[in-house]
Amino acid sequence: MAKPTTRFVCQSCGAAAPKWAGRCESCGEWNTMAEETAEAGPGRANAKPGNARKIEFVDLAGSATPPPRAASGIAELDRVLGGGLVAGSALLLAGDPGIGKSTLLLQAAASLAKAGRRVLYISGEEAIEQVRLRARRLGLQGAKLELAASINLRDIAASLEQATDAAMVVIDSIQTMWMDSIDSAPGTVSQVRACSFELIRLAKTRNFAVVLVGHVTKEGAIAGPRVLEHMVDAVLYFEGDRGHQFRILRGVKNRFGATDEIGVFEMTDRGLAEVANPSALFLAERRGNISGSAVFAGLEGTRPVLVEIQCLLAPNPGGSPRRSVIGWDSGRLSMLLAVLETRCGLRLNASDVYLNVAGGLRVGEPAADLAVAAALVSAATDQPADPGCVFFGEVGLSGEVRQVAQAESRLKEAQKLGFDAACLPRRVARGNRKLATPDGLALQEIGHLSDLVARFAGKPAQTPA
């Protein structure tokens, strides 16, 4: 019999230590070391070479056909996944508590079941009647969806071994699963890692798609070992404020599609409703005659999205000015304020700055610099920006406005929504390639931020040499 050994494992990063410590030496987190018992594996001397089996190698060009996909029936979810669920794949869906993860998966599972596919929904957090109550509220009680409530992975694995015709298996959630061969509580690093490995092995061998629901920490990262994100084929984050009606499904990893793709949903009393045209919805309540507002032509994955950047400046004669940002990088805002003050002579050091991306969308691309600068200059000069103009471009430390990717897609989206002008970086000739301009859209090229400040001040542009 192997002698059990005791070790202390960090519940944040998964690092192991022989004794307890208040601070993890690997990730630096405090009070995350928990005692776990692991069976000592057989030594190298006891290994039997005769049990080794030769692996089979195949030709790289043997098959060029893409893997078959099963449409979930929710177009926004299929967009993020790259076209649908791939048989034998493993997905990890994470998000804040109450954001709508279980609702989204229940709707997708019911839609797939209505299409004639076998779907298994295993809940470790709720009883079967609780899941049925949610299904009735969403109007999904007619779907032939198979439900189960269990946390014992041995029982779940025995049932899934017989499910040869299943197309999708939902595990809600992976932090509640428990393997009786490991002497630790559910949710610990050892349990999450072992349970995930077993479920992914079953998905690969039985050729069904498994979706794991994951909890997040207070910092917003997926709880459990980091290796969990490497084990799965796709990692999806469900973002949004519970007090806001919009939800953003973002793909941060996808082995079968593009990353950084987003799907937009609206939370209603009947569940999550798809938003086919998020730009029109984000701009539905915009007022173009207010200073401190500018429309940013952004890009999320392959989808162009137009959102409103709002800025408010409040006087602060004494003390250090406050910088409050929602939906954008606060460090990038500080850099942009420094460029406006140093390179353009715009004094903002005596004002509190409040910046907001309307609609609850989190913008991360540098192309939003020019739109944020336009909102800042508009608020500082008390001059509204052109309501029919969109802005996009990256700003450097010297104040120059740099080119960004896929300008044509941004301009087409602006023209489709009725905008008649676009403020963008100065185009640079690249061979014989020319920027395709949609009909009826005037382009206003800007090479330096001083040109933008001069437009709002009503002065002729004087671009620094």
Secondary structure, DSSP 4 states (H G I P E B T S, - for coil): -PPEEEEEEETTT--EESS--SB-TTT--BS-EEEEEEEPPPPGGG--GGG--------GGG--SPPPEE--S-HHHHHHHTSSEETT-EEEEEE-TTSSHHHHHHHHHHHHHHTT-EEEEEESSS-HHHHHHHHHHHT-TTS--EEEE--BHHHHHHHHHH-TTEEEEEEE-GGG-B-TTSBS-TTSHHHHHHHHHHHHHHHHHHT-EEEEEE-B-TTSSBSS-THHHHHSSEEEEEE--TTSSEEEEEEEEETTS-TT-EEEEEEETTEEEE-S-HHHHHTTT--TTSTTEEEEEEEETTEEEEEEEEEEEEE--SSPPPEEEESS-HHHHHHHHHHHHHHH----TTEEEEEEETTS----SGGGHHHHHHHHHHHHHT-PPPTTEEE--EE-TTSBEEP-S-HHHHHHHHHHTT--EEEEEPP--BTTB-PPPPTT-EEEEESBHHHHHHHHHT-------
